[in-house]
Amino acid sequence: MDLNVIWDFFIEHLNGEDGVEEAHVKWSAGIPFIYIRSKKAKGDIEYCIRKWSSKAMRGKRLHSDTIFFREEGSLYVYRHRFYVPQEKMFCCGNLCVDCVRLKQ
């Protein structure tokens, strides 16, 4: 799975959202930050981020995490990442309730 395709889909559709003037991602120290210039309210922007990240992840085993970072006038900055969930890949023999042997 190539995360670049997911990021491209996400940013492209975020830019196409009404009221969003510009959206792009910058990587700083390996951490992705989304820069969004918009006239929308903060709650509306966060709704758009959730909507398009869920559509970008559809059909894939991914999760997303978005944390508000700062606001400067009409520029909003969020730390946003797509990640694969941490799951057990083998049975450790401790009779765990989420053992891989019990999944079907």
Helices and strands as residue ranges (DSSP letters): H 3-15, E 20-28, E 31-38, H 42-57, E 63-72, E 75-83, G 100-102
